Structure formats: C-alpha cells, structure tokens
Amino acid sequence: MGVTTRLPDPPGRSLLRRQLPRGILPASLSVERPPRRNLAPAVRAVSGSHGPGGSPVSRRPPAPADAAAAAPPSSVPSAASSASSAIDFLTLCHRLKTTKRKGWINHSIKGPESIADHMYRMALMALIAGDLPAVDRERCIKIAIVHDIAEAIVGDITPSDGIPKAEKSRREQKALNEMCGVLGAGPIADEIKELWEEYENNSSIEANLVKDFDKVEMILQALEYEKEHGKVLDEFFLSTAGKFQTEIGKSWAAEVNERRKQRCGKQK
C-alpha cells in the first residue's frame, strides 16, 4: 500500500479562502464571459396588408405588454380618466343607434333603419368582400364604422334639406372634432379623424370602395323596403346610377338592380 502525502497549501491561499466572500474571485482567478448580443427586434410584413402598389407593408411588432409601465408617468393616462372618456364617447355615439335615416322618414317608411344600422351593414360588406388586391380590408371596415359618426351630433343631412355640400362638410367636421375632443388628444382620436377625412375626400382606394358600399347598402335597403311596404322607391336607384367607382361596387349594384327588375316583372 502506498502512502499519500498531502502538500501544504501555497502561502496565502488558505487566507484568501477565509477572507473573500463566497462566490467572489480575485481578478487573477475570474473567468471572462463573452459579451451579450443586443438583438434588434425583427420587422415583419403583415399578410393581407398592402401598400398602394400591392406590395406588403412592413409593420413593427406590437409593443410589449409592459410598455405603458415603462413610459414616463406624465405620459400614461390614469385608468379612471381613460374609462371616463371612453364611456362619455360611447354615450354620445348612442345617438347613432336612435337617429333614423331621414331619407326613409321622408318616404313614410315605418320603423326605418338607424344610422348605426346602415354603418354596420357597410362594415359587413367590407368584411365579406372577396379577394381585393392592394386593398386594406381592415381599413375599409374602420372607415365604414366611422364615416357617418359626426351625424351623432348634426343628424342625417340629406340633399332634400337644401344645405350646400360645403356647409354640410363644415358642420360634420366641427362635430367630429367635438367628439374626438371627448376622447382627448391621442392616437385613437387622430385615427378616427384621419379615417373620416379619408372618406370625406375620397382620397384612397379604400375610401372609393366604402363610398360604393354606402350606395349599395342604400339601394339594397330600398329594395327591401319596397318588398316590405309595397312602395316604389325609384329615387334611390336613379340617384346612384352610374356613380359606382369600383368593380365590386358595380357588380353588387348590378345584382341588386337585377333582383329588383325580376321582382317588378313578377308583379306585372
């Protein structure tokens, strides 16, 4: 059997172990770690969203859930004030549900649709429309939802009221600013204004399409009221004839008119 001889620790080593806190090594014994890589977040292209030429539009990934917590306290609205503004705005929008469309009232339609009814079916049109190259479907839905929103204050102004188009637009712009003021300054109010102005100025392919949906929804409703109330509502069909801007608008309007023609033929 061999004898194991233990050599004494080098001078100072045992002292080093006793004096240094656990887990801390002197510089001569520390281990270098490679620096961390700072990876920038990737920018992804969102499927279904296209620019004017049909190419995908790059969008930033959603902000992290704790982004509000990381923002300076002065830029983060309190939950109470945010909730109060939202409920005030929605209460004002209640008038869209109760204000009836004046064109039907003028034709003595009993229980006519409200402004909100009209906008809702337009939003459904944008939702169910087929493949729309270079068209932002989500934006179409948003435009449909807000395009008549100012009527919560000014009401449904129709050509029969004799108000010039410029004056109608001025009143609605003022009402829109008032409604967005209830929400307070911020990106949501700015988006609502931008969507409304885009529709008002007919300044995009999405606005073109929603303008067509506005007319198609009106003549479809006119056809339904003709069936329900035994009326002839030629005015609505004549006022929209030849005014559709998009292929889908022309196609849907032609279908509504064809169904009306067949119904009139059956009645003769």
N, C-alpha and C positions, 0 to 999 in steps of 0.2 A: 504493500500500500504506500503511495507517495504522500508526501507531506505538503500541504498547500500553505504557502507563505503569503500573507496579506501585506502589501506595501502600504506605507502610511500615505495619507492624502498630501498632495503638494501644499506647500506653505500657503496659508491664506484661504484655501478652498473651503475648508470647513467653516471658517469665519464668514466667508461670503454667503454660504447657505443659511447661517443663523441670522445674518443682518438684513438680507434682502427680503421684501415681502414675497409671498408665494406668487408665482406666475410672472415675475418681473426679472428679466435677464439683463445683464450689463451689455453695453453696446457691442463689446467684442464677441458676445455669445448670441446676439439677436439674429433672427432669421429674416432675410429680406423677402417681402411678398410682392408679386407683380402688381403694378397699378391697375385699379379697376377701369374697365372700359365704360365710357359715358355714351350710351347708345341713344341716338335721337329717335323719337317716335316716328314710325313709318307713316307716310301719307298714302291713303288708299283711294282708289277710284270707286265710286258708288255705282253699283249696277242699276241701270234703268234711268240714271240721271245724265243728261247730255247737254252739251253746250249748243250754241246756235248752229254749228256745222255737223252736229250729230256725234261729236267725239265725247268720250266720257269726261265728266267734270271731276277733278280731284278735290276731295274734301278732307279736312282734318278729322282725325278720330275724335270721338266725344271726349269732353273734358272729364277728368277723374271725378269720382263722386264727392271727394273732399275738397274740390276746387273752391267752393264758396267759403269753406273754413279757412283756406289758405289766403284768401283775399284780405286786404286791409279792412278793419272793422267798419270804416266810414262808407265802404262801397257795397256792403252787404245789407239789404233792407231787412228790417225785423219781420218775423213771421206774422205778427199781428197786423202791421201796416200792409203787407203784401196780401193777406187774406181779405182785409177790409176793402182794398182797391179792387180785387177780383170780384167780390160779391157786389160791390157798387156797379161795376161794369156789367155784370151779368143781369143785374136787376134792370138796368137801363135797356139791355137787349131783350128783355121780356116783351117790350112793345112790338118787336118784330113778330112775335107769336100771336099777338092780339090784333094787330093792324091788318085789315083786309085789303087786298089788292083792288085799287079803285076802278080799274078797267072793268072788272066783273060787277062791281056795285053799279056802275053806270049802265050796265045791261041787265040790271034787276036779277042777278043770279043770287038765289037764296043760299046762305051759308057758304060764301066764296072762300077760296084759299087765302091764307095769310102770306105776308112777305116771307116769313120763315119757311112756310110750306114750299114756296117757289124756289128759294135758295137751296133747300135740302134736296129737292129732286134734281136740281142742276149739279149739285155735288155728286149725286149718284151717277149722273150721266158721265162725268169725268172719271168716276171710278170704274165703270163698266165698259168704257170705250175700248175698242180693240187696240192692236199694236199702233202706236203713234210715234214714228221715228222723229228724233230730235225734239220731242215734246216732254216737258217735265210734268208728269201726271199729278204728282203731289201738289205742285204749284197751282195747277188747274183747279184742284179740289179746294185749295185755300182761297183762291180768287173767287170761286163760286160762293163760298161761305161768307165772304166779306163784301162782295160787290154792291149790295144794297143795304149795307149796315147803317149808313147815315140816315136811312128812312125811319130808324127808331126815333129820330128827333123831328125830321122835316116831313115825314109821312110819304106816301106814294104819289109823286108828282107825275101826271100823265100829260100827253100833248093836248088833251081836251081842257086842261087848266089854263092854257094860254100863257104859260110862263116861258120866256125865251130860254133856250138851251144853256146859254152862258150864265144866266141868273140861277137856273136850277143847279148847275155845277157849283156856283159860288156858295149857295146855301148848303149844299151837301158837303162841300169841303170844310166849311165852318163847323158843321155838325160833327163831322169826322174828327176834327181837331179837338172838339169838346169831349167827345167820347174817349179819345186816346189820352186826353189830359186826365181823365178819371183813373186810367191805368198808371199814370205817372210816366216820367221820362224813362226810356229803356228800350232794349232791342225788340220786345214784343209789340209795343206801341208803334215803333218805327216800321216793323214788318207789316202791320195792318195798314198803315198809311201807304207804304210802297205798293202793296198788293192792290189797294183801292185805286191809286193813281195809275197803275199799270193798266187796269181795266178801263178806267175813265178815258185814258189817252189811246187805248187800243194799240199799245206800243210793243207787243210781243206776240209770238205765235200762240202762247198760252192764253193771252187776252183775246186774240182772234177766235180761238176755239170756244172760250167761255161766252163770248158775245153770241156765237152761233147757238150754244146751248140755251142761252137766255131766250132766244127766239123760238127754238124748237120746243122748249118747255111750255112756252105760251100757247103755241098753236096746238100742241098735244092737249093742254088743258082746255082750250077752246073746243076741240073735238069731243072731249069727254063731257063738257057742259052741254054741247048740242045734243048728245045722246041722252043725258040725264034730264034736261029741262025742255027738250023739244024746241030749241031755239036755232036760229040761223045767225052765226057769228062771222059773217064774211069779212068784216073789218080787220080782224086779226090776221087772217090769211093774206089779204091784199096788202096790208102794211109791211109784211115780211117777205113778200115775193121778190126773188132776185137779189136779196140782200145778204145771202149766206157767203161766208168767206172761205170756208174750209171744205174739203171733200166729205168729211164725215158729217158736217153740218148740212151740206146739200143732200147727202144720201138719206139722213134721218128725216129731214123736212119732206123730201120726196115720198118717203114711206107714209108719213102722216097724211099728206095730201092725197095719196092713192087710196088710203083707207077711208078717207072722207068721201072721195069720189065713188067708191064702191058702195058706201052706206047710202049716199044720195041716190045711186042707181037702183038700189033695192027698194027704196021708199017710193019710187015713181011707178 
